[in-house]
Amino acid sequence: MVMIDSGSGVSLMAAEVTEAPAVVARMLAANADAAATLGRALRDTPPDVVVTCARGSSDHAATYGKYLIETGVGVPVASAAPSVASIFAAPAATRRALAIAISQSGRSPDLLASAGAQQAGGAHLVALVNDGGSALAGMADTPLPLHAGPELSVAATKSCIAAMAGLAQLVAHWSGDRALHDALDALPTLLDQALALDWEPAVEPLAAVERMFVIGRGFGFGIAGEAALKLKETCAIQAEPFSAAEVRHGPMAIVGPGFPVLALAGSDAAGDDVRDVAAVFAERGATVLLASTTGTGALPATPAHPAIEPILMLASFYRLAERLACRRGLDPDRPPHLSKVTRTR
């Protein structure tokens, strides 16, 4: 694990994201038996629905998991609205359901209320949580610790990557997908490669922007949301995420000359659609920064199994976000008005 020296001039965010390969390797090894046991149980008695409970970066990991689960095993996935439990105190009827709660701290009151309501309604509760001593870890039927270690920067990085890898591990065991298993075995090494890629060409084009779009689709839609969040919280850019399909409706009307767009395209058909819409925006004169595993964009991306490519792209993006924040004169570790644990209800 990287030791962070607060006097070294290296931000916590930069140091923590470089820990991601080791974190993922540790998490996959530690949770292998529990994920395999849960995967067998889900194959024997499939749930009718999966409900995710998460906020912020963890919710973007949950969106990634939604596409994995729905394409891998065909079970629909819904996101629980935390206020239904925390404010309205409404019960959940979730018999024959799997609830997946995702959190770095495992202590946010509304997340605990939402996860507890799902569990009380009959769902089997899985917790992907970094703090193994948290309330969320203690209440889970199946805890799957993230093993990311302390995450001191307000901007979550390694814990989000670990949550995505944990969801992929669960789906690999649930679906019996050998190719996905093999891709996960290679993930720590591929993360090292992704962190070494140069996304510096995006820094100057974004150095002075105030608003922009982030485009993804399919497995990559969740990381588009996560990238937009990080651009907001670390770089003070009003970044909005869209799928390559949805942006073709009302939002694309405001994309014209010079409008900045970050497009994240994997190797599958969803990535092809991202590349297509990026080309349309480029023809309009927009400033398009395309990260593509096919090698067709300005930003390099590591090719892999299509379900794993977004995790790799996110690692590369995190390094860009940290550099961009510093270029804009901001502290990526301490965004104004934010804290590590958000105590909403």
C-alpha positions in Angstrom: 0.0 0.0 0.0 1.2 3.5 -0.8 2.2 5.5 2.3 0.8 9.1 2.0 3.1 11.9 3.1 1.1 15.0 3.5 4.3 17.1 3.1 5.4 15.5 -0.1 3.4 17.7 -2.4 1.5 14.6 -3.7 -2.3 15.0 -3.2 -4.1 12.3 -1.2 -6.3 11.7 -4.3 -3.3 11.0 -6.5 -1.8 8.7 -4.0 -5.0 6.8 -3.2 -5.9 6.1 -6.8 -2.5 4.5 -7.4 -3.4 2.0 -4.7 -6.3 0.7 -6.8 -4.5 -2.3 -8.4 -3.4 -3.6 -5.0 -6.8 -2.9 -3.4 -8.6 -4.8 -6.1 -6.2 -7.8 -5.9 -6.7 -7.9 -2.1 -10.4 -7.5 -2.3 -10.9 -10.2 -5.0 -8.8 -12.7 -3.0 -10.4 -12.0 0.3 -14.0 -12.2 -1.0 -13.5 -15.1 -3.4 -15.2 -17.7 -1.1 -18.1 -15.5 0.0 -18.8 -14.4 -3.6 -18.7 -18.0 -4.8 -21.1 -19.1 -2.1 -23.5 -16.2 -2.8 -23.3 -16.8 -6.5 -24.3 -20.5 -6.1 -27.2 -19.5 -3.8 -28.4 -17.0 -6.4 -28.3 -19.6 -9.2 -30.2 -22.1 -7.1 -32.8 -19.5 -6.0 -32.8 -16.5 -8.3 -34.3 -13.3 -6.9 -37.1 -11.7 -8.8 -35.4 -8.3 -8.5 -32.2 -6.6 -7.3 -32.5 -3.4 -5.3 -29.4 -1.2 -4.9 -28.9 1.2 -2.0 -26.2 3.9 -2.5 -25.4 7.5 -2.8 -22.8 9.5 -4.8 -19.8 7.5 -6.2 -21.3 4.3 -4.7 -24.5 4.9 -6.7 -22.5 5.2 -9.9 -20.9 1.9 -9.0 -24.4 0.5 -8.5 -25.4 1.8 -12.0 -22.4 -0.1 -13.4 -23.6 -3.2 -11.5 -27.1 -2.8 -12.9 -25.8 -3.3 -16.5 -23.7 -6.2 -15.4 -26.6 -8.0 -13.6 -29.2 -7.3 -16.3 -27.0 -8.4 -19.1 -25.3 -11.2 -17.2 -28.3 -12.9 -15.5 -31.4 -11.1 -16.8 -32.7 -10.0 -13.4 -34.0 -6.4 -13.3 -32.2 -4.0 -11.0 -33.8 -0.9 -9.4 -32.3 1.8 -7.3 -34.0 2.5 -3.9 -34.8 6.1 -3.1 -33.3 6.5 0.4 -35.9 9.1 1.5 -38.7 6.5 1.1 -37.3 4.9 4.3 -35.4 7.7 6.0 -38.1 10.5 5.7 -41.3 8.7 4.9 -40.7 5.6 6.9 -42.5 3.5 4.3 -42.0 -0.3 4.5 -40.5 -2.2 1.6 -42.1 -5.4 0.3 -39.0 -7.1 -1.1 -39.6 -10.8 -0.7 -37.5 -12.9 -3.2 -35.2 -9.9 -3.7 -31.5 -9.2 -3.4 -30.5 -5.9 -1.9 -27.0 -4.6 -2.5 -25.9 -1.7 -0.4 -22.7 0.1 -1.4 -20.8 2.5 0.8 -17.3 3.7 1.7 -18.1 4.5 5.3 -21.2 2.4 6.0 -22.5 5.1 8.4 -24.8 7.4 6.4 -28.2 7.4 8.2 -30.3 7.4 5.0 -28.3 4.6 3.5 -28.7 2.5 6.7 -32.4 3.2 6.8 -32.9 2.2 3.2 -30.8 -0.9 3.5 -32.6 -1.8 6.7 -36.0 -1.4 5.1 -35.1 -3.7 2.2 -33.8 -6.3 4.7 -36.9 -6.0 6.9 -39.1 -6.4 3.8 -37.5 -9.8 3.1 -34.5 -9.1 0.9 -31.1 -10.7 1.4 -28.8 -7.8 2.1 -25.3 -7.7 0.6 -23.0 -4.9 1.7 -20.1 -3.8 -0.3 -18.5 -1.6 2.3 -15.0 -0.3 3.1 -15.4 0.0 6.8 -15.7 -3.5 8.1 -16.6 -2.3 11.6 -19.5 -0.1 10.4 -23.2 -0.5 11.1 -23.8 -1.4 7.5 -21.2 -4.2 7.6 -22.7 -5.5 10.9 -26.3 -5.7 9.6 -25.5 -7.3 6.3 -26.5 -11.0 5.6 -23.5 -11.2 3.3 -20.8 -8.5 3.9 -18.3 -8.1 1.1 -15.6 -5.8 2.4 -13.9 -3.6 -0.1 -10.5 -3.8 1.6 -9.5 -0.4 0.3 -7.9 0.8 3.6 -8.3 4.3 4.8 -9.5 6.7 2.2 -8.6 10.2 3.4 -9.3 12.4 0.4 -13.0 13.5 0.3 -13.0 12.4 -3.4 -13.6 8.7 -3.4 -11.4 6.8 -5.9 -10.0 3.5 -4.8 -13.2 2.5 -2.9 -15.3 3.2 -6.0 -13.1 1.1 -8.2 -13.1 -1.7 -5.6 -16.9 -1.6 -5.4 -17.2 -2.0 -9.2 -14.7 -4.9 -9.2 -16.7 -6.4 -6.3 -19.9 -6.2 -8.3 -18.2 -7.8 -11.3 -16.9 -10.6 -9.1 -20.4 -11.3 -7.8 -21.9 -11.4 -11.3 -19.0 -13.6 -12.5 -19.9 -16.2 -9.9 -23.7 -15.8 -10.2 -23.6 -16.1 -14.0 -20.8 -18.6 -14.3 -19.1 -16.4 -17.0 -15.6 -17.8 -17.4 -14.5 -14.9 -19.6 -15.5 -12.4 -16.9 -13.6 -14.5 -14.3 -10.5 -14.4 -16.4 -10.9 -10.7 -17.0 -11.0 -10.1 -13.2 -7.9 -12.2 -12.7 -6.1 -9.8 -15.1 -7.7 -6.6 -13.6 -5.0 -5.6 -11.1 -2.3 -5.7 -13.9 -4.6 -3.9 -16.3 -5.3 -1.2 -13.7 -1.5 -0.6 -13.5 -1.5 -0.1 -17.2 -4.5 2.2 -17.2 -2.9 4.4 -14.5 0.2 4.8 -16.6 -1.8 6.2 -19.6 -1.4 9.8 -20.5 -4.6 11.9 -20.4 -2.6 15.1 -20.1 -4.0 16.3 -23.5 -7.3 16.9 -21.8 -6.0 19.2 -19.1 -5.5 22.5 -21.1 -8.8 22.2 -23.1 -10.7 21.9 -19.8 -8.6 24.3 -17.7 -11.0 27.2 -18.0 -14.4 25.6 -18.8 -17.5 26.1 -16.6 -19.8 23.5 -18.0 -19.5 20.3 -20.1 -21.1 17.0 -20.9 -19.7 13.5 -20.1 -21.0 10.8 -22.4 -21.1 7.0 -21.9 -23.5 4.1 -22.6 -24.1 0.6 -21.4 -21.4 -0.7 -19.0 -19.8 2.8 -19.3 -22.8 4.8 -18.3 -22.1 4.6 -14.6 -18.5 5.9 -15.0 -19.9 8.8 -17.0 -21.9 9.7 -13.9 -18.9 9.2 -11.7 -16.7 11.3 -13.9 -19.2 14.1 -14.0 -19.4 14.0 -10.2 -15.7 14.2 -9.8 -15.5 17.1 -12.2 -18.0 19.0 -10.1 -16.5 18.3 -6.7 -12.8 18.5 -7.5 -12.7 20.9 -10.5 -15.8 23.1 -9.9 -17.0 22.3 -13.4 -20.8 21.9 -14.0 -20.4 18.6 -15.8 -23.6 16.7 -16.7 -23.6 12.9 -17.6 -25.7 11.6 -20.4 -26.0 8.3 -22.3 -25.1 8.5 -26.0 -28.8 7.7 -26.7 -30.4 10.2 -24.3 -28.2 13.1 -25.3 -29.6 12.9 -28.8 -32.9 14.3 -27.5 -33.1 17.7 -25.9 -29.5 18.0 -24.4 -27.7 18.0 -27.7 -29.4 21.2 -28.8 -26.9 23.2 -26.7 -23.8 21.5 -28.1 -22.1 23.9 -30.5 -18.7 25.3 -31.4 -16.3 25.0 -28.5 -18.7 23.2 -26.2 -16.6 20.7 -24.2 -17.5 17.0 -24.3 -15.7 14.1 -22.6 -16.8 10.8 -24.3 -16.0 7.4 -22.8 -16.2 4.5 -25.4 -15.5 0.8 -24.8 -15.1 -1.9 -27.4 -18.7 -3.1 -27.6 -21.8 -1.8 -29.5 -22.5 0.7 -26.7 -19.0 2.1 -27.3 -19.7 2.4 -31.0 -22.7 4.5 -30.2 -20.6 6.8 -28.0 -18.1 7.2 -30.9 -20.9 8.0 -33.3 -22.3 10.8 -31.2 -18.8 12.1 -30.5 -18.3 12.4 -34.2 -21.6 14.3 -34.6 -20.5 16.7 -31.9 -17.1 17.1 -33.5 -18.7 18.0 -36.8 -20.5 20.8 -35.0 -17.2 22.2 -33.8 -17.5 21.0 -30.2 -14.3 20.3 -28.2 -14.6 16.5 -28.0 -12.2 14.6 -25.8 -12.8 10.9 -26.8 -11.4 8.1 -24.7 -11.7 5.0 -26.8 -10.4 1.4 -26.5 -10.2 1.2 -30.3 -7.5 3.8 -30.4 -9.6 6.3 -32.3 -9.7 9.0 -29.7 -7.3 11.7 -28.3 -7.2 9.9 -24.9 -5.9 6.3 -24.7 -7.9 3.6 -23.1 -6.9 0.0 -22.1 -8.8 -2.7 -24.1 -10.1 -5.6 -22.1 -13.3 -7.6 -21.6 -16.1 -5.0 -22.4 -17.5 -5.2 -18.8 -14.0 -4.5 -17.3 -13.0 -1.6 -19.6 -15.1 1.0 -17.7 -13.2 0.3 -14.5 -9.9 0.8 -16.3 -11.1 4.0 -18.0 -12.3 5.3 -14.6 -8.8 4.8 -13.1 -7.3 6.8 -16.0 -9.9 9.5 -15.5 -9.3 9.9 -11.8 -5.7 10.8 -12.5 -6.9 13.4 -15.0 -9.4 14.9 -12.5 -6.6 15.3 -9.9 -4.3 17.0 -12.4 -7.1 19.2 -13.7 -8.1 20.3 -10.2 -4.5 21.4 -9.5 -4.3 23.1 -12.8 -7.4 25.1 -11.9 -5.8 26.1 -8.6 -8.1 23.9 -6.5 -7.3 21.3 -3.8 -8.7 17.9 -5.0 -8.6 16.5 -1.5 -10.7 19.2 0.3 -13.5 20.4 -1.9 -15.4 23.3 -0.3 -18.5 22.5 1.7 -18.0 18.7 1.5 -17.0 16.0 4.1 -16.1 12.4 3.9 -19.3 11.1 5.5 -22.5 12.8 4.3 -25.1 12.5 7.1 -28.3 12.9 5.2 -31.5 11.4 6.4 
